[in-house]
């Protein structure tokens, strides 16, 4: 099972659409967004996927939550998502609460901890947990715009850059 990983899109809808095209071409059906969506058009751009989202510290538009429920159903956006996909345990959160992020990673209770917030690519193992930050598709600064596909069956992570 391949899943698409996004974070910190900051309402950059064209970048999200490009990532969605990549996901479709690689047979991805499930997308995890690690927060800082910031606008409802990002949510609309992900229609057609099975989507799970985490609230980010910049997610202040009241329409985002209601649109997520309307399109994907209740429970699809939360501060922290605890998921079981393809027999793997995953945690999805934004990561702006550093203490909580570190505690989830150190717990060793999850196969994957997916987060955002730093806008920096991250792929490391802490004990039995693989910690992934797909980087950012939006925002400002000098960092590349990145996203990823994670193959849960193979534990293979592919990085994409716009």
Sine and cosine of phi, psi and omega as CSV:
sin_phi,cos_phi,sin_psi,cos_psi,sin_omega,cos_omega
0.00,0.00,0.83,-0.55,0.06,-1.00
-0.99,-0.17,0.71,-0.70,0.06,-1.00
-0.83,-0.56,0.59,-0.81,0.06,-1.00
-1.00,0.03,0.64,-0.77,0.00,-1.00
-0.85,-0.53,0.81,-0.58,0.01,-1.00
-0.75,-0.67,0.40,-0.92,0.16,-0.99
-0.35,-0.94,0.34,-0.94,0.15,-0.99
0.73,0.69,0.81,0.59,0.01,-1.00
-0.98,0.21,-0.38,0.92,0.09,-1.00
0.68,0.73,0.72,0.69,0.10,-1.00
0.89,0.45,0.36,0.93,0.06,-1.00
-1.00,0.07,0.98,0.20,-0.17,-0.99
-0.88,0.48,-0.63,0.77,-0.01,-1.00
-0.89,0.46,-0.62,0.78,0.05,-1.00
-0.91,0.41,-0.63,0.78,0.03,-1.00
-0.91,0.41,-0.65,0.76,0.03,-1.00
-0.89,0.45,-0.62,0.78,0.04,-1.00
-0.91,0.41,-0.67,0.74,0.05,-1.00
-0.89,0.45,-0.67,0.75,0.02,-1.00
-0.87,0.49,-0.62,0.79,0.06,-1.00
-0.88,0.47,-0.69,0.72,0.04,-1.00
-0.88,0.48,-0.71,0.70,0.01,-1.00
-0.85,0.53,-0.74,0.67,-0.02,-1.00
-0.87,0.50,-0.69,0.73,-0.05,-1.00
-0.93,0.37,-0.32,0.95,0.03,-1.00
-0.97,-0.24,0.22,0.98,0.07,-1.00
0.95,0.30,0.41,0.91,0.02,-1.00
-0.98,0.18,0.73,-0.68,0.06,-1.00
-0.90,-0.44,-0.38,0.93,-0.04,-1.00
-0.91,-0.41,0.73,-0.69,0.01,-1.00
-0.81,-0.59,0.73,-0.69,0.10,-0.99
-0.93,-0.36,0.79,-0.62,0.01,-1.00
-0.90,-0.43,0.87,-0.50,-0.11,-0.99
-1.00,-0.03,0.53,0.85,0.19,-0.98
1.00,-0.10,0.15,-0.99,-0.18,-0.98
0.87,0.50,0.82,0.58,0.08,-1.00
-0.95,0.32,-0.79,0.62,0.10,-1.00
0.93,0.36,-0.17,0.99,0.04,-1.00
-0.38,-0.92,0.50,-0.87,-0.05,-1.00
-0.91,0.42,-0.40,0.92,-0.01,-1.00
-0.92,0.39,-0.47,0.88,0.10,-1.00
-0.91,0.42,-0.67,0.74,0.02,-1.00
-0.88,0.48,-0.71,0.70,0.00,-1.00
-0.88,0.48,-0.59,0.81,-0.03,-1.00
-0.92,0.39,-0.28,0.96,-0.02,-1.00
-0.98,-0.17,0.11,0.99,0.05,-1.00
-0.85,0.53,0.60,-0.80,-0.01,-1.00
0.99,-0.17,-0.24,0.97,0.07,-1.00
-0.97,-0.25,0.31,-0.95,0.18,-0.98
-1.00,0.04,0.96,-0.27,-0.22,-0.98
-0.92,-0.40,0.68,-0.73,0.13,-0.99
-0.82,-0.57,0.71,-0.70,-0.06,-1.00
-0.75,-0.66,0.49,-0.87,0.12,-0.99
-0.92,-0.38,0.62,-0.79,0.09,-1.00
-0.93,0.37,0.68,-0.74,0.10,-1.00
-0.95,-0.31,0.21,-0.98,-0.03,-1.00
-0.93,0.37,-0.26,0.97,0.03,-1.00
-0.98,-0.22,0.08,1.00,-0.02,-1.00
-1.00,0.07,1.00,0.00,-0.08,-1.00
-0.90,-0.43,-0.11,0.99,-0.01,-1.00
-0.98,0.21,0.90,-0.43,-0.06,-1.00
-0.88,0.48,-0.40,0.92,-0.03,-1.00
-0.96,0.28,-0.36,0.93,-0.05,-1.00
-0.88,0.48,-0.80,0.60,-0.04,-1.00
-0.87,0.50,-0.71,0.71,-0.02,-1.00
-0.92,0.39,-0.57,0.82,0.03,-1.00
-0.94,0.34,-0.62,0.79,0.07,-1.00
-0.86,0.51,-0.72,0.69,0.02,-1.00
-0.89,0.46,-0.69,0.72,-0.01,-1.00
-0.88,0.48,-0.69,0.72,-0.09,-1.00
-1.00,0.07,-0.70,0.72,-0.16,-0.99
-0.95,-0.33,-0.29,0.96,0.02,-1.00
0.96,-0.28,0.21,-0.98,-0.04,-1.00
-0.95,0.32,0.45,-0.90,0.01,-1.00
0.99,0.17,0.05,1.00,-0.06,-1.00
-1.00,0.04,-0.13,0.99,0.10,-1.00
-0.69,-0.72,0.76,-0.66,-0.02,-1.00
-0.35,-0.94,0.18,-0.98,0.04,-1.00
-0.90,0.44,-0.68,0.73,0.07,-1.00
-0.70,-0.71,0.73,-0.69,0.06,-1.00
-0.94,-0.35,0.80,-0.60,0.10,-1.00
-0.96,-0.28,0.91,-0.41,-0.15,-0.99
-0.83,-0.56,0.46,-0.89,0.17,-0.99
-0.81,-0.59,0.93,-0.37,-0.03,-1.00
-0.80,-0.60,0.78,-0.62,0.05,-1.00
0.79,0.62,0.62,0.79,0.04,-1.00
0.97,0.23,0.16,0.99,0.01,-1.00
-0.93,-0.38,0.61,-0.79,0.04,-1.00
-1.00,-0.07,0.77,-0.64,-0.03,-1.00
-0.77,-0.64,0.53,-0.85,0.16,-0.99
-0.86,-0.52,0.74,-0.67,0.03,-1.00
-0.86,-0.50,0.83,-0.56,0.06,-1.00
-0.44,-0.90,0.22,-0.98,-0.01,-1.00
-0.96,0.27,-0.74,0.67,0.05,-1.00
0.96,-0.29,0.06,1.00,0.01,-1.00
-0.95,0.31,-0.34,0.94,0.16,-0.99
-1.00,-0.04,1.00,0.01,-0.10,-1.00
-0.86,0.51,-0.61,0.80,0.01,-1.00
-0.89,0.45,-0.69,0.72,0.01,-1.00
-0.91,0.40,-0.68,0.73,0.02,-1.00
-0.86,0.51,-0.77,0.64,-0.01,-1.00
-0.88,0.47,-0.63,0.78,0.01,-1.00
-0.90,0.43,-0.67,0.74,0.03,-1.00
-0.90,0.44,-0.65,0.76,0.02,-1.00
-0.91,0.41,-0.75,0.66,-0.05,-1.00
-0.91,0.41,-0.41,0.91,-0.05,-1.00
-0.87,0.50,-0.50,0.86,-0.04,-1.00
0.94,0.35,0.19,0.98,-0.07,-1.00
-1.00,0.05,-0.10,0.99,-0.12,-0.99
-0.79,-0.61,0.57,-0.82,0.09,-1.00
-0.94,0.33,-0.61,0.79,-0.05,-1.00
-0.68,-0.74,0.65,-0.76,0.21,-0.98
-0.87,-0.49,0.89,-0.46,-0.02,-1.00
-0.95,-0.30,0.80,-0.60,0.00,-1.00
-0.58,-0.81,0.12,-0.99,0.05,-1.00
-0.74,-0.67,-0.72,-0.69,0.11,-0.99
0.99,0.16,-0.71,0.70,-0.10,-1.00
-0.99,0.15,-0.25,0.97,-0.09,-1.00
0.91,0.41,0.18,0.98,-0.05,-1.00
-0.93,-0.36,0.73,-0.69,0.06,-1.00
-0.86,0.51,0.65,-0.76,0.05,-1.00
-0.55,-0.84,0.73,-0.68,0.11,-0.99
-0.50,-0.86,0.98,-0.21,-0.01,-1.00
-0.54,-0.84,0.35,-0.94,0.06,-1.00
-0.95,-0.30,0.74,-0.67,0.10,-1.00
-0.85,-0.53,0.98,-0.21,-0.13,-0.99
0.89,0.45,-0.81,-0.59,-0.01,-1.00
-1.00,-0.05,0.09,1.00,-0.05,-1.00
-0.97,-0.25,0.75,-0.66,0.11,-0.99
-1.00,-0.10,0.83,-0.55,-0.04,-1.00
-0.97,-0.25,0.82,-0.57,-0.08,-1.00
-0.77,-0.64,0.75,-0.66,0.23,-0.97
-0.85,-0.53,0.91,-0.42,-0.04,-1.00
-0.96,0.29,0.06,1.00,-0.04,-1.00
1.00,0.09,-0.44,-0.90,-0.08,-1.00
-0.76,-0.65,0.61,-0.79,0.14,-0.99
-0.99,-0.16,-0.14,0.99,-0.01,-1.00
-0.68,-0.73,-0.20,-0.98,0.00,-1.00
1.00,-0.03,-0.07,-1.00,-0.01,-1.00
-0.89,-0.46,0.16,-0.99,0.04,-1.00
0.89,-0.46,-0.05,-1.00,-0.14,-0.99
-1.00,-0.02,-0.19,0.98,-0.07,-1.00
-0.93,0.35,0.50,-0.87,0.06,-1.00
-0.91,0.40,0.45,-0.89,0.07,-1.00
-1.00,0.03,0.92,-0.39,-0.12,-0.99
-0.79,-0.62,0.35,-0.94,0.09,-1.00
-0.41,-0.91,0.04,-1.00,-0.13,-0.99
-0.50,-0.87,0.29,-0.96,0.20,-0.98
-0.84,-0.54,0.78,-0.62,0.04,-1.00
-0.93,-0.36,0.85,-0.53,0.09,-1.00
-1.00,-0.06,0.96,-0.27,-0.07,-1.00
-0.92,0.39,-0.55,0.83,-0.02,-1.00
-0.93,0.37,-0.58,0.82,-0.06,-1.00
-0.98,-0.21,-0.12,0.99,-0.10,-0.99
0.81,0.59,0.70,0.71,-0.06,-1.00
-0.91,-0.41,0.77,-0.64,-0.01,-1.00
-0.90,-0.43,0.80,-0.60,0.04,-1.00
-0.91,-0.42,0.80,-0.60,0.00,-1.00
-1.00,-0.08,0.68,-0.73,0.07,-1.00
-0.85,-0.52,0.56,-0.83,-0.02,-1.00
-0.75,-0.66,0.69,-0.72,0.07,-1.00
-1.00,0.02,0.00,0.00,0.00,0.00
